[in-house]
Structures are given as C-alpha cells and as structure tokens.
Amino acid sequence: MEKNLSNSTNQYLSDKELYYSSYLTNNEIFIEGEELHHIKNVMRHKVGDEIYITDGCGNIFRSRIDSISKNTAKCLIIEKFIYDNKFSNFVFCIPRLKNNERLEFAIEKCVELGITNFLFFESERTIARGFKKERIKKLFLSSMKQSLQGWLPKADFINNLFEINKYEGKKILFEQKSERFFRDFLLDKKNIEDKNKFYFIFGPEGGFSENEISKINSPVLLRITPNRLRSETAIITAASLLSTLIQ
C-alpha cells in the first residue's frame, strides 16, 4: 500500500525510531552497518518487530523484520509513504566557519527544518580551512532520522565563492547593507514561483569581501533581520523562515 503524504504531517511517526537503508528490492529492505547495530544491539529489536525505514529518496517504509544475522537484517515492506521535497529548488551555500561546533549546529538545524541541498565553499575571509566531508554526511543522516524526514540531504563542495557562477540559478546574497528583507522576498510569490534553482549564500564571520561580491553574477542582495547576526544564526533563521513561509 502506498500513501502520498506531500500535504500532511508525519505525525504517525512521532513516537517511532527511523532507520536508513538504500539497499532494497520491490518488497524487501536490507540493513547493515551502524543501522543494524542500532536495531539489534541498542534497541534490541527481534524478528517480527515492526520498524520504519527511509531510503532517503522521499520514501518511508513501515516494515517487519524477517530475519537478523550477524551482518544483515532483512525487512519485509508492509506499507510505503511518499513525501514530496518542497525545498528541492533551494540550495544553502555555507562557508567554513571558524568554530566547527557552530557550523555543525547550523547544518543540523537546517536539516531538521527540511533543507535538503547544500553547497559548502571556502570564503576569502574564512579563518579555518577544509571541510570534514564524512562528518557532514553523518550529520545529514542523523538529523534526517531524528527529525523524521524522508529526504537525505546532498552536498557539493567548492574551493571558492567564484565557482558558484557555474551553477545555473538565482544567486541570493545575504548582505547586512541591503534594504530588502528575506521575509518580504519569500512572501512575494512571483519571486519564487518559477522552477529555477535558488542559491542562498551566507557569509563567514568576517563577512564577504568586496572582491567576492563583485564577481558573483547578478546577485540579489537581501538581509535577514534588521540587526546583525552571527553566521550560524543567519543560516538557521533563513532556514526557519523558508520552512515557515514555503508550503
């Protein structure tokens, strides 16, 4: 049985554990690795138990454990729930921040609010360099499951902000000097009704350099709030506004 839940909540999952696996056939799902460890050794699930599994592609399956071995659990699909990705056209472009804990916190909250596309870049004023890509992927997975999402986020990584010009779509640059507010931009439906990609670009702790701003092709400059925000606060606030205003 399939149910499309694009316009409803995932309330039915509110007291459930959600697991992830991309290894599935028409009516079976196989779980391995850390997910299997959590099912078998942490939650102590047994054959016959019902669990919920997502493939990270918008589907959540109500399943029954059919067998558990040392390396694999086989689950039979009982019911399939399908979710639309209402944020598929929006990409959050995030610089490396000086404080890695603040960066991870911002990523985690974005995923919990439904953001599924990320582009990470090195800014001219970035103090810390290099991204822990595997750590970011683990954050994606844990945050998706914790917040009962059906879409596993995706990420690209670029060396500098200028490379963003190779991506087709509208570039939204958050700049405190702008007189236009992000909320007003979202509320004006004609701004976002087209099917273009939107790249929301956030600055590092020191802000963008004039060189960076000048080399981005035709950016739209917006500000998030009247007061100046820390980078991680700006990222989370924008995600919250998007989650609230885009239905």
Sequence and secondary structure as in RCSB ss.txt:
>XXXX:A:sequence
MEKNLSNSTNQYLSDKELYYSSYLTNNEIFIEGEELHHIKNVMRHKVGDEIYITDGCGNIFRSRIDSISKNTAKC
LIIEKFIYDNKFSNFVFCIPRLKNNERLEFAIEKCVELGITNFLFFESERTIARGFKKERIKKLFLSSMKQSLQG
WLPKADFINNLFEINKYEGKKILFEQKSERFFRDFLLDKKNIEDKNKFYFIFGPEGGFSENEISKINSPVLLRIT
PNRLRSETAIITAASLLSTLIQ
>XXXX:A:secstr
 EEE TTS  GGGTT  EEE   B SSEEEE HHHHHIIIIIS   TT EEEEE SBSEEEEEEEEEE SS EEE
EEEEEEE   TTTTEEEEEE  SSHHHHHHHHHHHHHTT  EEEEE  TT SS    HHHHHHHHHHHHHHTT S
B  EEEEESSGGGGGGS SEEEEE TT SSBHHHHHHSGGGT S   EEEE   TT   HHHHHHSSS EEEBSS
SS   HHHHHHHHHHHHHHH  
